Every structure is written in structure tokens, then in C-alpha cells.
Amino acid sequence: MPIVMKYRCRVVFTTRSRFDNYVCMKLEKITEKEILLQLMSCYYSYAEKYHFELSQIIDIVHSHTLAVELAARLLEKGILEPSELLIKLKEEKAALHTDDKIDITKDGKSVKDTYYGHIHTLFSLYQLSEQEQNMMCSMTMIPFTGISTRLFAKWLKLSNLNIINDLIETGFIVPKPGQSISLHSMIQEIAVADTKPSIKKCQILCQSLQEICLLHGQDVFYYKMMFQTIENIILSVEKDDMSYYLRFLENVFPYMEKYHYEIGMKTVLNEIRQILEKSFGELKDKALLLDYRAACEKKKDKAIQIYEIIWENEPEWIETKYQEIQQMYPQGGIARAKQML
């Protein structure tokens, strides 16, 4: 790192660096302040002028490389002066009431420790536009392996890549080899906490995925990544539009079945099971019909297989509900069920 910085090379290696198809080496946290100041100079044009303030910023974020990088990028955007950013970080530190010990995860989630708090503060100071927030919201559903930049833009029905490029400049979206993008794991968690993803907020993304799944005869090479995105939606977002969400589940299930993607199919079935356990009346009946249709479009006996999974401990109830549906829709049952919905 010192040699790289000495010659002002624009290639910066941090703890986020990844080398595909090359010999890998573990990069420890950078602790030397002069190296971190040079790192900031790669992102902030006036780093030498504000050497004193930047040095204090490095101290207050405990030399955390990601926080240092985000702080420099924030200053380059001109949203705050170095002295103003320093004040904000000091205020945030006083509010945390935590020591310097870092325990980054707890039950799979980051805790409000020092690093997390600083990065969360930096994230909020960017004052992202509504469009940028919506994009970050949808981006949190993409697997850590990343997605093609143009495919993601297509899913969100963007006319250009301007917003994506802006978020790359801030450091929130990370460019990857092969013109792909992803989120840093901590940024993803903070974005989830701040943007609060829901079915309505991710509606464009959900609709795009649903449209692909409705084209049963069309194959896509990125189906695994797409199914992982759908699983993230199922597991993570708030279900604030249940009617649409049920149709979404109905449509993605057969497409997963097409590729024999059993992990995703089980995720869908478990979600339907939970909906049925929590819902009553008309919603419960609708969920039953959607469940039935999703399995029966190809083979009638698939319905029983789904019921056996959902109500494995209630065999008599499974048979009763199956008989009820058979009686309700004796001929052309699927078509009549669709009319009711």
C-alpha cells in the first residue's frame, strides 16, 4: 500500500478489494494514518488543504477503511465541509454511548456498534433523492454476488444509468468485474434499516420479475440469481400489498418448478403456509385458491403435494379441503377459480 500511494497510483486496494482468477491475499485493516490520508486524497480533491480535519475524522471513525472512504466521497460531493462533517461525527459518537469494542454481528445482524454507527451516519448525510432511495431499496434484494448493471437497470425500467453511476460515485454501490454491481454487506444492512423495503416500494422490481416468470417458454441464463432475488423479497420485505403479493407468489412458483429450483419452491410454500396460518376469511380462501392454481396448472395431483407440505400434521384436513375444491370446481376448475379472483 505505501508504494502504491507513493507514486499516486489510482488503483486503491482496501478490505473490499476482490481479485477474480488471480492469487488472493488477505488484506488487513489499514491502521497507519498517513496511508489513510493518502487513501482519502484519492477520493477527495482538497485532502491536502484539510489535512488536520481529515486526520481527526480518521481518528473518530477508528481508522475503519470503509468509513474513511465514504467520508472522503461525501466531502467530494460538496454536501459538507470537513469541519461540518467532523462535528456531525462527534455528535453521533456522543449519542452512541458504546465503547470501542467491535462485535459486528449478532444473530446475523449488525449491532449499533461504533463502526456501524459511523457508517450509518455517513449514509444518512448523503441526503439521497427519492429515486436514489428507491434504487437502494431494490438493490438490497440483489444477492451479494451482484447483478449485471444493465440487467438491473432493465428490471427497474430505467432509461439510462445515471442514478446507478451516481450511487457508484458515493461508494454505496460497488462496481464488480464484468460490468456488474453489488452492495457492501454493511451498506446493504443499513439501507434495509433506512429505506424499509416493502412490496409497494419494490413494486417495479417485483413486476419485472413477475413478467419474466409469466413467460414459461422463455429461458434466462441468470435464473439462479433471479430466484435468489425473489427469495430475498419473500424473506425481507414488508408485505404491504397482500393481494398483489399473492399473485406474485403464484406466478414465480411455476417458473421455479421449470428449473427444478427446489430451495426457492420450498421458500414459496413456507411463505404460503405462514400466510394461511395468519390470515382468515376471504384472504385465507384466496390464498388457498392461489396455492391450488400454482400447483395445478401442469398437473392436478400437485395440489395434494402442496397441501401435504403445508398441513403435514393434519392429514384429515388436507383431504377435506381438497374435496371441497374438487366439488367447487369439478370441470375446468382452474379457469373458474381465475374468474373468481
Disulfide bonds with the S-S distance in Angstrom:
none
